[in-house]
Amino acid sequence: MTSRRPGSPGSGTPNISPPDYIRAVPTIDLPDYEKAAVTAAIRRGIGDDRYPRAPRLDPLRAALARFDAAKAPPAKADNRARK
């Protein structure tokens, strides 16, 4: 009898791990000067475009928002008493 991997068809166990073809997306850790260059290139690409509000630029705007959110310091809690 051949042993089957857990989660494979006919093994009798549920598939709890993702298939082999699904892999985690690697993260890219850039130094600050490289992040600044990437954000400047994205801003220039959006600003120099003939139609800067075009939906095709939405992925660039989303990427820029992620870079800006990562750069911003965390918000401080407001400790004042509310009335």
N, C-alpha and C positions, 0 to 999 in steps of 0.2 A: 504494500500500500504506500502510495506517495503522500508525503505530508504537504499540506497546503498552507499558504500564508494566511494568518488571521485576517479576516475581512475579504478574502477572495471568494468568488462565487462557489458555493457548495461547501465552504469550510464550516458553516454552522455558527460562526461568530460574527458579530456586527462589525461593520467597517467603521472603525474609530479613528483611523489615520487617513490623511489625504492620499490620493493616488500619487504614484511616483512622478507623474508629469507635472504636478503642481508643486512648485517650489516657492519659498519665501522670496520676496523682492529684496535685493540687497540695499542697504542704506549707504549713501555716499557722504562721508564726513569731509567737508571742505573747510579749509582755513578761512578766517574772516575775510582776507583780501580776495580770495577766490569767490566767496559768496557775494561780495560787493561787485565783483566783475560780472558775475552771472545776473544779478539783479539789474545792474546798469544796462547790460545787453538786452534784457527783457523789456525794461522801460523804453530803451531806444527803439526796439522793434515795434512796440505798441505805438509810441509817439510818432515815429516816422512813417507809419502805415497810412495809406491814403484814406482808409476807412477804419479809424481807431476804435470804433464801437462795434465792429463786425463780430458776429458770433464765432467766427473761426479763431478769434483771438482769446476767447474765453479760457481755454486751457493755459495760455500764457498768463492771463490775469490771475487765475487760480494758483498757479505756481508762484507768482509774485506775492500773492497774499500769504502763502505758506512761508516764504522767506521772511516777509515782514513780521509775521506773527512769531516766528522763532527768534527774531532779533529783539522784539519788544520785551522789556522787563515785565515780570509778573505784576499784576495789579495788586495794590495794597488794600487791605480790608479797612473799611471805614469804622473806626472805633468810637465815633461820636454818638452820644445818646440820641435816640429818636423820640420825638414827641408825638 
